[in-house]
Amino acid sequence: MQDWPGYFGAVMGKGARETLVAALDAFAREGFTGGLAVDVAAGEGRDTLELLTQGWRVVATDGHPDAFSFLWPRVPEVLKPNLTAVVVTFADMQVPHCDLVNASFALPFCEPRHFPALWSRIVAAIRPGGRIAGQFFGARDSWASLPDRTHHTREEVLTLLEGFEIEMMNEEERDDPPDVRNPKHWQLFHVVARKSGRW
Ligand SMILES: C[S@@+](CC[C@H](N)C(=O)[O-])C[C@H]1O[C@@H](n2cnc3c(N)ncnc32)[C@H](O)[C@@H]1O
């Protein structure tokens, strides 16, 4: 397993991901606030905290048992009843019916053999008019060669999102400076998409 606790400590206190902010803005423009969100692989909980603060109920999942010891102490007492935290792997996680699935820098860490079933559960769980927000990693990303990762070409992402109206699909491609991580090429798709159909 990667050093996820080291990662949780390093990013603790950072703000919500831009994809989540965009999805929440889109809901707000529709006059919808305070639904149920599933935060997939929530980590130390930057996005879960934003959702809770904006009045959402959240089911946060993560495969690492330490993730929620970083999150719970930062949840205001009054909001704690609105959070359910579940330690579960991608392979085993159930996805409750919800308004939003938030998967920030999460799905690429799912093993390829478990991805299709996980994706089907995610799509089935989102109500019509609900949203998915998060990142896919591209096929040109350095980590695409790791056997336990799931990466997608742009065309494959578009295929996954059939049945959704794409509201954001920002592609980012860059190299980390060698002194940061040597060598690391990033190819990312930042996505927000609204499930078709009427609620
Ligand atoms: C890059 S972090 C993203 C955390 C958070 N969503 C964020 O935006 O910062 C990836 C997360 O995936 C989780 N993870 C890795 N492998 C997993 C697995 N097989 N099942 C469930 N979660 C897993 C890690 O524990 C970690 O919290």
PDBQT file of the ligand as one rigid body, heavy atoms in Angstrom, charges set to zero:
ROOT
HETATM    1  C1  LIG A 201      -4.981  10.723  -4.028  1.00  0.00    +0.000 C 
HETATM    2  S1  LIG A 201      -5.972  10.224  -2.661  1.00  0.00    +0.000 S 
HETATM    3  C2  LIG A 201      -7.422  11.231  -2.911  1.00  0.00    +0.000 C 
HETATM    4  C3  LIG A 201      -8.054  11.620  -1.603  1.00  0.00    +0.000 C 
HETATM    5  C4  LIG A 201      -9.091  12.743  -1.713  1.00  0.00    +0.000 C 
HETATM    6  N1  LIG A 201     -10.258  12.321  -2.458  1.00  0.00    +0.000 N 
HETATM    7  C5  LIG A 201      -8.494  13.961  -2.337  1.00  0.00    +0.000 C 
HETATM    8  O1  LIG A 201      -9.070  14.502  -3.270  1.00  0.00    +0.000 OA
HETATM    9  O2  LIG A 201      -7.456  14.411  -1.874  1.00  0.00    +0.000 OA
HETATM   10  C6  LIG A 201      -6.505   8.608  -3.123  1.00  0.00    +0.000 C 
HETATM   11  C7  LIG A 201      -7.335   7.912  -2.062  1.00  0.00    +0.000 C 
HETATM   12  O3  LIG A 201      -7.680   6.622  -2.528  1.00  0.00    +0.000 OA
HETATM   13  C8  LIG A 201      -7.690   5.729  -1.441  1.00  0.00    +0.000 C 
HETATM   14  N2  LIG A 201      -7.532   4.381  -1.975  1.00  0.00    +0.000 N 
HETATM   15  C9  LIG A 201      -6.441   3.864  -2.582  1.00  0.00    +0.000 A 
HETATM   16  N3  LIG A 201      -6.660   2.594  -2.934  1.00  0.00    +0.000 NA
HETATM   17  C10 LIG A 201      -7.927   2.295  -2.550  1.00  0.00    +0.000 A 
HETATM   18  C11 LIG A 201      -8.757   1.135  -2.668  1.00  0.00    +0.000 A 
HETATM   19  N4  LIG A 201      -8.313   0.018  -3.263  1.00  0.00    +0.000 N 
HETATM   20  N5  LIG A 201     -10.007   1.212  -2.173  1.00  0.00    +0.000 NA
HETATM   21  C12 LIG A 201     -10.468   2.344  -1.596  1.00  0.00    +0.000 A 
HETATM   22  N6  LIG A 201      -9.734   3.469  -1.455  1.00  0.00    +0.000 NA
HETATM   23  C13 LIG A 201      -8.479   3.441  -1.934  1.00  0.00    +0.000 A 
HETATM   24  C14 LIG A 201      -6.532   6.194  -0.575  1.00  0.00    +0.000 C 
HETATM   25  O4  LIG A 201      -6.632   5.736   0.760  1.00  0.00    +0.000 OA
HETATM   26  C15 LIG A 201      -6.628   7.700  -0.730  1.00  0.00    +0.000 C 
HETATM   27  O5  LIG A 201      -7.401   8.278   0.286  1.00  0.00    +0.000 OA
ENDROOT
TORSDOF 0
